[in-house]
């Protein structure tokens, strides 16, 4: 059985196209259900979080330093600090934890 990469690419392109096309063709009216609207409102944020969180924990050599940086970022973001201060302090906390642990 010969495996042709172009067939795989064509199938993946078709599936991707259908996933994007079906909601546009099946749902033509405005969604009035508040539950569904609130669910769809938060989908992009949840998707970004699910993609970002594993990358945060695997970004450093030590998972404890990654957790410290993540905790610092969460606390500073909750306190509504600027993006540059959140990133700088998170990086500094990762650096300090790795410096203390010796990794």
C-alpha positions in Angstrom: 0.0 0.0 0.0 1.6 3.2 -1.2 1.2 6.2 1.2 0.8 9.4 -0.7 1.3 12.6 1.4 -0.9 14.6 -0.9 -3.9 12.5 0.0 -3.3 13.2 3.7 -2.9 16.9 3.0 -6.1 16.9 1.0 -8.1 15.1 3.7 -6.8 17.5 6.4 -7.6 20.5 4.2 -11.1 19.1 3.6 -11.8 18.5 7.3 -10.5 22.0 8.3 -12.6 23.6 5.6 -15.7 21.7 6.7 -15.2 22.6 10.3 -15.2 26.3 9.4 -17.9 26.1 6.7 -20.6 24.1 8.5 -21.4 26.6 11.3 -21.8 29.3 8.6 -24.2 27.3 6.5 -26.2 25.6 9.3 -26.6 28.6 11.6 -28.0 31.5 9.7 -30.1 33.2 12.3 -28.9 35.2 15.3 -28.4 33.1 18.4 -30.7 34.4 21.0 -30.2 31.8 23.8 -28.2 33.5 26.5 -26.6 30.3 27.7 -25.2 29.5 24.2 -24.2 33.1 23.6 -22.2 33.2 26.9 -20.6 29.9 26.1 -19.5 31.1 22.6 -18.2 34.3 24.2 -15.7 32.5 26.4 -14.5 29.9 23.8 -11.6 32.0 22.5 -10.3 32.7 26.0 -10.5 29.0 27.0 -8.8 27.9 23.9 -6.0 30.3 24.4 -5.6 29.2 28.0 -5.5 25.5 27.1 -2.8 26.1 24.5 -0.7 28.5 26.7 -0.7 26.7 30.1 1.3 23.6 29.1 3.8 25.8 27.3 4.3 27.8 30.4 5.1 24.8 32.5 7.4 23.3 29.9 9.3 26.6 29.1 11.9 26.3 31.8 14.3 23.5 32.9 12.6 23.4 36.4 8.8 23.1 36.8 9.0 24.9 40.1 10.5 28.0 38.5 7.8 27.9 35.8 5.1 27.6 38.5 6.6 30.6 40.3 6.6 32.7 37.2 3.0 31.7 36.4 1.9 32.5 40.0 3.6 35.9 39.8 1.9 36.6 36.5 -1.5 35.6 37.8 -1.1 37.8 40.9 0.1 40.8 39.0 -2.5 40.4 36.3 -5.2 40.2 39.0 -3.9 43.4 40.5 -4.3 44.9 37.0 -0.6 45.8 36.5 0.7 46.6 33.0 1.8 43.9 30.6 5.4 44.9 30.7 5.6 44.8 34.5 3.8 41.4 34.6 6.3 40.0 32.1 9.4 41.5 33.7 8.5 40.4 37.2 7.5 36.9 36.0 10.8 36.6 34.3 12.6 37.8 37.3 10.8 35.3 39.6 11.7 32.5 37.2 15.4 33.6 37.2 15.5 33.9 41.0 13.9 30.4 41.5 16.4 28.8 39.1 19.2 30.7 40.7 18.2 29.5 44.2 17.6 25.9 43.1 20.9 25.8 41.1 19.5 24.6 37.8 
